[in-house]
């Protein structure tokens, strides 16, 4: 059961963010990608940038940032983030979700002001 990862569509994430839900958005892209664009969040949501290659070393930081809230992991298209989400779930974190289609799908389906690359 620990390898169970939920999936959120960009529209579902938008609805969660709009509802005022407390979430941790975990961006696992590379610094160049992050510098180009990111999904913007407001309180009570939190945003954390941890490149995929640093996730294992920073898992305690991720757990602390989540404060028990659901974690939504995203990358460019959703492949790297799914691998990270599965790894986090295997470490015992509950309520871990992958953003289907990543930030690219977010730009197409929710926020066209988010640049595509």
C-alpha positions in Angstrom: 0.0 0.0 0.0 2.9 2.4 0.6 3.6 2.6 -3.1 0.2 4.1 -3.8 0.3 7.5 -5.5 -2.7 9.5 -6.3 -3.0 11.5 -9.5 -4.4 15.0 -10.0 -5.2 16.6 -13.3 -4.3 20.2 -13.7 -8.0 21.2 -13.4 -8.3 19.2 -10.2 -5.2 20.9 -8.8 -6.6 24.3 -9.7 -9.8 23.5 -7.9 -7.9 22.3 -4.8 -5.9 25.5 -4.8 -9.0 27.6 -5.3 -10.8 25.9 -2.4 -8.1 27.0 0.0 -6.9 23.5 0.7 -3.5 23.2 2.4 -1.1 21.5 0.0 2.6 21.2 -0.6 3.5 21.7 -4.2 6.9 20.0 -4.7 8.7 21.0 -7.9 11.3 18.4 -8.9 12.5 20.0 -12.1 16.1 21.3 -12.7 17.1 24.9 -11.7 17.0 26.1 -15.4 13.4 24.9 -15.7 12.4 26.5 -12.4 13.9 29.8 -13.4 11.8 29.7 -16.5 8.4 29.2 -14.8 6.6 27.7 -11.8 3.1 27.1 -10.6 2.2 30.0 -8.3 0.6 29.3 -5.0 -0.7 31.4 -2.1 -1.3 30.6 1.6 -2.2 28.1 3.0 -0.4 26.2 0.2 3.4 25.9 0.3 5.8 25.7 -2.6 9.1 23.7 -2.4 11.7 23.4 -5.1 13.9 20.2 -4.7 15.5 18.9 -8.0 14.8 15.2 -8.5 18.5 14.3 -7.8 18.3 15.9 -4.3 15.0 14.4 -3.1 16.6 11.5 -1.2 19.0 13.8 0.6 16.3 16.3 1.5 13.4 14.0 2.4 13.3 15.4 6.0 13.0 18.9 4.6 10.1 17.7 2.3 8.3 16.0 5.2 8.7 19.1 7.4 7.5 21.4 4.7 4.4 19.3 4.1 3.4 19.4 7.8 1.1 16.5 7.2 -0.6 18.1 4.2 -1.0 16.3 0.9 2.0 16.6 -1.4 1.5 17.3 -5.1 4.7 16.6 -7.0 5.3 18.1 -10.5 7.9 18.3 -13.2 7.7 19.2 -16.9 5.5 16.4 -18.2 4.8 14.2 -15.1 7.3 11.4 -15.6 10.0 12.5 -13.2 7.4 13.6 -10.7 5.7 10.2 -10.8 9.0 8.5 -9.9 9.6 10.9 -7.0 6.0 10.5 -5.8 6.3 6.7 -5.8 9.6 7.0 -3.9 8.1 9.4 -1.3 5.2 7.0 -0.8 7.6 4.1 -0.4 9.3 6.1 2.4 5.9 6.1 4.2 4.5 9.5 3.3 0.8 9.4 2.9 -1.3 11.5 0.5 1.3 11.9 -2.2 0.0 12.9 -5.7 1.5 13.3 -9.1 0.4 16.2 -11.3 -0.7 14.5 -14.6 1.0 16.1 -17.5 3.2 18.3 -15.3 3.6 22.0 -15.7 3.1 21.8 -19.4 -0.4 20.5 -19.0 -1.0 23.1 -16.3 -0.1 25.8 -18.9 -2.4 24.3 -21.5 -5.4 23.4 -19.4 -5.4 26.0 -16.6 -3.0 28.9 -16.8 -1.9 30.0 -20.4 0.2 32.7 -18.8 2.6 30.0 -17.5 5.3 29.8 -20.3 5.7 26.5 -22.1 9.0 25.0 -23.0 
